[in-house]
């Protein structure tokens, strides 16, 4: 950014100097310059007064003074003319440099200034696209693990997945214990069929899942590890494991919204199959959230109440929570089992 600003300033100074130099070098001194300027200013002032005059009795005097100013100007020697030697060439040089300034601004300073109007995620994606050619060239030149990782990250963030596969694959050849490379390479392999239209074999799918699980084991507290692990579990139909990983992602990244759609889809799928979840969705989810993580009401996952306390509150209500005395024994026991399972997952 600083380099771009310095470049722009230098080009402005050079281009401006070259464009003005013909005027400086080719103009002869004018011995009547001060008198000429004063008379021209007087003439212009008088013309302005005449143009806005409201008192017509003053018009003759103003016109007389304006005529005197014009007469005195005519009496002066003609102002020296600018010599034309080299002027065209120097002016064209200045125009060319001005064009260079525009191009330099377009490819350096201006794009970065425009990034200020984007949010952090969008700006990062744009920068990834801008940096991708340089990072690719650096990685291919040095063949270092760090360079491959930088190239892979820029390619992944910009959606250039073929380059991300190459970069992360080369990074893992040099150091196979890099969680980012493992999980991102795994999810790219797992979803590769959707991009290419080719169905993955069972062996390829298992290999991709292994990469993602290994990354989660190496970096369990990195939000992206849990997010991609949840996606992988959901891909294999392991809904409970997927929900646990995605809820863990939400804990690690409270402002992250990348798991919301998947969690909603899994819950909807479970609700159609599980009578307990249907009961929960109908009676509890509006206050305690679709996954028990809280909303208008407290989180059931963070609850430390005993089973008997949960039973009493559910049946009799407490505070703003209504009572549900009409639940059947199977519905009530199902809800209690669900809430206790969530308590264990939240520990």
C-alpha positions in Angstrom: 0.0 0.0 0.0 2.8 2.5 1.0 4.8 1.5 -2.1 1.7 2.2 -4.3 1.2 5.7 -2.8 4.9 6.6 -3.2 4.8 5.5 -6.8 1.7 7.6 -7.5 3.3 10.7 -5.9 6.5 10.3 -7.9 4.6 9.9 -11.2 2.5 13.0 -10.4 5.5 15.1 -9.7 7.4 14.0 -12.8 4.5 14.2 -15.2 3.5 17.6 -13.8 7.0 18.9 -14.1 7.4 17.8 -17.7 4.0 19.2 -18.7 4.8 22.6 -17.2 8.4 22.8 -18.2 7.6 24.0 -21.8 5.8 27.0 -20.4 8.6 27.9 -18.0 11.4 27.5 -20.5 9.8 29.0 -23.6 8.3 32.2 -22.1 10.3 35.5 -22.5 10.1 38.1 -19.7 7.3 40.7 -19.9 8.4 44.2 -18.7 4.8 45.4 -18.5 3.5 42.3 -16.7 2.5 44.1 -13.4 0.8 47.0 -15.2 -0.9 44.7 -17.7 -2.3 42.5 -14.8 -3.5 45.6 -12.9 -5.3 47.0 -16.0 -6.9 43.7 -16.8 -8.1 43.3 -13.3 -9.6 46.8 -13.4 -11.3 46.1 -16.7 -12.8 42.9 -15.4 -14.1 44.5 -12.3 -15.7 47.3 -14.2 -17.4 44.9 -16.6 -18.7 42.9 -13.6 -20.2 46.1 -12.1 -21.8 47.0 -15.4 -23.3 43.6 -15.7 -25.0 43.8 -12.3 -25.7 47.5 -12.2 -28.9 48.6 -10.6 -28.3 52.4 -10.4 -28.3 53.6 -14.0 -26.9 57.0 -13.0 -23.5 55.3 -12.5 -23.4 53.7 -15.9 -21.8 56.6 -17.9 -18.9 56.9 -15.3 -18.3 53.1 -15.3 -18.3 52.9 -19.1 -15.9 55.8 -19.3 -13.5 54.2 -16.8 -13.7 50.8 -18.6 -12.9 52.6 -21.9 -9.8 54.2 -20.3 -8.6 50.8 -19.1 -8.9 49.3 -22.5 -7.1 52.3 -24.1 -4.2 51.9 -21.7 -4.0 48.2 -22.4 -3.9 48.9 -26.1 -1.1 51.3 -25.5 1.2 48.6 -23.9 3.5 46.6 -26.0 2.1 43.2 -27.0 2.7 40.4 -24.5 5.6 38.1 -25.5 4.5 34.9 -27.1 5.5 31.4 -26.0 8.2 30.0 -28.2 7.1 26.7 -29.7 10.5 24.9 -29.9 10.1 21.5 -28.2 6.7 22.3 -26.8 4.8 19.6 -28.7 7.3 16.9 -27.8 7.4 17.9 -24.1 3.6 18.1 -23.9 3.2 14.7 -25.5 5.7 13.3 -23.0 3.6 14.8 -20.2 0.4 13.3 -21.6 2.0 9.9 -21.9 3.2 10.0 -18.3 -0.3 11.1 -17.2 -1.6 8.0 -18.9 1.0 5.9 -17.1 -0.3 7.5 -13.9 -3.8 6.4 -14.6 -2.8 2.8 -15.4 -0.5 2.7 -12.3 -3.4 4.0 -10.1 -5.8 1.5 -11.6 -3.6 -1.5 -10.8 -2.1 -0.4 -7.5 -3.6 2.3 -5.4 -7.2 2.4 -6.6 -8.1 -1.3 -6.1 -6.8 -1.2 -2.6 -8.7 2.0 -1.9 -11.9 0.3 -3.2 -11.3 -2.5 -0.7 -12.2 -0.1 2.1 -15.8 -0.3 1.0 -15.9 -4.1 1.4 -16.4 -6.1 4.6 -13.4 -8.0 6.0 -14.3 -11.3 4.3 -14.9 -9.8 0.9 -11.7 -7.7 1.1 -9.8 -10.9 2.0 -11.2 -12.7 -1.0 -10.3 -9.9 -3.4 -6.8 -9.7 -2.1 -6.4 -13.4 -2.5 -7.3 -13.1 -6.2 -4.8 -10.2 -6.6 -2.0 -12.1 -4.9 -2.6 -15.5 -6.4 -0.2 -15.2 -9.4 2.6 -13.9 -7.3 2.2 -16.5 -4.6 2.0 -19.3 -7.2 5.2 -18.1 -8.8 6.9 -17.9 -5.4 5.9 -21.4 -4.4 7.0 -22.9 -7.8 10.3 -21.1 -7.5 11.2 -21.9 -3.8 9.2 -25.1 -3.5 9.0 -24.4 0.3 6.2 -25.6 2.6 5.4 -22.1 3.8 5.2 -20.8 0.2 2.9 -23.7 -0.8 0.7 -23.0 2.2 0.4 -19.3 1.3 -0.5 -20.2 -2.3 -3.0 -22.8 -1.2 -4.7 -20.4 1.2 -5.0 -17.7 -1.5 -6.3 -20.3 -4.1 -8.8 -21.8 -1.6 -10.1 -18.4 -0.5 -10.5 -17.2 -4.1 -12.3 -20.3 -5.2 -9.5 -21.5 -7.5 -9.8 -25.0 -6.2 -7.6 -26.8 -8.8 -4.6 -24.6 -7.7 -5.5 -25.2 -4.0 -5.4 -29.0 -4.6 -1.9 -28.7 -6.1 -0.6 -26.3 -3.5 -1.9 -28.1 -0.4 -0.8 -31.5 -1.8 2.7 -30.2 -2.3 2.7 -28.7 1.2 1.7 -32.0 2.8 4.5 -33.8 1.0 6.9 -31.7 2.9 5.1 -31.7 6.2 2.1 -34.1 6.6 1.0 -32.6 9.9 -0.5 -29.3 8.8 -4.2 -29.1 9.9 -5.2 -26.4 7.4 -3.8 -28.3 4.4 -5.3 -31.6 5.6 -8.8 -30.4 6.2 -9.0 -28.2 3.1 -7.5 -30.9 0.9 -9.9 -33.4 2.4 -13.0 -31.2 1.8 -11.9 -30.5 -1.8 -11.5 -34.2 -2.5 -14.9 -35.0 -0.8 -16.8 -32.4 -2.8 -14.8 -32.9 -6.0 -17.6 -34.9 -7.6 -20.0 -32.0 -7.3 -17.5 -29.8 -9.2 -16.5 -32.3 -11.9 -19.7 -34.3 -12.2 -17.9 -37.5 -11.4 -19.1 -39.8 -8.6 -16.5 -40.5 -5.9 -15.5 -44.0 -5.2 -15.8 -45.3 -1.7 -12.1 -45.4 -1.3 -11.7 -41.7 -2.4 -14.5 -40.7 0.0 -12.9 -42.5 2.9 -9.5 -41.0 2.2 -11.0 -37.5 2.1 -12.8 -38.1 5.4 -9.6 -39.4 7.0 -7.8 -36.2 6.1 -10.5 -34.1 7.7 -10.6 -36.3 10.9 -6.9 -36.1 11.2 -6.9 -32.3 10.9 -9.6 -32.2 13.7 -7.5 -34.4 15.9 -4.4 -32.2 15.3 -6.2 -28.9 15.8 -9.5 -29.6 17.7 -9.8 -26.0 18.8 -9.6 -24.5 15.4 -13.2 -23.5 14.3 -12.6 -24.6 10.7 -11.6 -28.1 11.7 -14.9 -28.6 13.5 -16.9 -27.0 10.6 -15.4 -29.2 7.9 -15.6 -32.2 10.2 -19.3 -31.5 10.6 -19.8 -31.3 6.9 -18.0 -34.6 6.4 -20.1 -36.4 9.0 -23.2 -35.0 7.4 -22.0 -36.2 4.0 -21.8 -39.8 5.3 -25.2 -39.5 7.1 -23.8 -39.4 10.6 -26.1 -36.7 11.8 -25.5 -36.8 15.5 -21.7 -36.6 15.0 -22.2 -33.8 12.5 -24.4 -31.8 14.9 -21.8 -32.2 17.7 -19.0 -30.9 15.4 -21.1 -28.1 14.1 -22.2 -27.0 17.6 -18.5 -27.1 18.6 -17.8 -24.8 15.6 -20.4 -22.4 16.9 -18.8 -22.4 20.3 -15.4 -21.7 18.8 -16.7 -19.1 16.3 -19.7 -17.4 18.0 -20.2 -15.0 15.1 -19.8 -17.6 12.4 -22.9 -18.4 10.3 -21.4 -21.1 8.0 -23.0 -24.0 9.9 -26.5 -22.6 10.3 -27.9 -24.0 7.0 -26.4 -27.4 7.6 -27.7 -27.6 11.2 -31.2 -26.5 10.1 -31.2 -29.2 7.4 -30.1 -31.9 9.7 -32.6 -30.9 12.4 -35.4 -30.9 9.8 -34.4 -34.3 8.6 -34.3 -35.7 12.1 -37.6 -34.1 13.0 -39.4 -36.0 10.2 -38.0 -39.2 11.6 -37.8 -38.8 15.3 -41.1 -38.3 17.3 -39.2 -36.7 20.2 -37.7 -34.0 17.9 -41.1 -33.4 16.4 -42.4 -32.8 19.9 -39.4 -30.5 20.7 -39.9 -28.6 17.5 -43.6 -28.0 18.2 -43.3 -27.1 21.9 -39.8 -26.0 22.8 -37.7 -24.8 19.8 -39.3 -21.3 19.5 -37.8 -20.4 22.9 -34.8 -22.7 23.4 -33.6 -22.7 19.8 -33.7 -25.5 17.1 -30.7 -27.2 18.6 -31.3 -26.4 22.3 -28.5 -23.8 22.3 -30.8 -21.1 23.6 -32.7 -18.1 22.2 -35.5 -16.3 24.1 -35.1 -19.0 26.7 -31.9 -20.4 28.2 -29.6 -23.0 26.7 -30.6 -26.5 27.4 -27.1 -27.7 26.5 -25.6 -25.5 29.3 -28.2 -26.6 31.8 -27.1 -28.3 35.1 -30.6 -29.3 36.2 -31.3 -32.9 37.2 -33.7 -35.1 35.3 -36.3 -34.6 38.1 -35.9 -30.8 38.0 -36.3 -30.9 34.2 -39.4 -33.0 34.5 -41.0 -30.6 37.1 -40.3 -27.5 35.1 -41.5 -29.0 31.9 -44.8 -30.2 33.4 -45.5 -27.3 35.8 -43.7 -24.4 34.1 -41.5 -21.7 35.7 -41.4 -17.9 35.3 -42.1 -17.1 31.7 -42.0 -20.7 30.6 -45.5 -22.2 30.2 -46.5 -25.6 31.6 -46.9 -28.7 29.4 -49.1 -31.0 31.6 -50.7 -32.7 28.6 -47.6 -34.4 27.4 -47.9 -38.2 27.3 -45.4 -40.3 29.3 -43.5 -41.3 26.1 -43.3 -37.7 24.9 -42.1 -36.4 28.3 -39.5 -39.1 28.7 -38.3 -38.5 25.2 -37.8 -34.8 25.9 -36.0 -35.6 29.1 -33.7 -38.0 27.4 -33.0 -35.5 24.7 -32.2 -32.7 27.2 -29.9 -34.9 29.2 -28.1 -36.0 26.0 -27.6 -32.3 25.1 -26.3 -31.6 28.6 -23.6 -34.3 28.2 -22.6 -32.9 24.7 -22.3 -29.4 26.2 -19.9 -30.5 28.9 
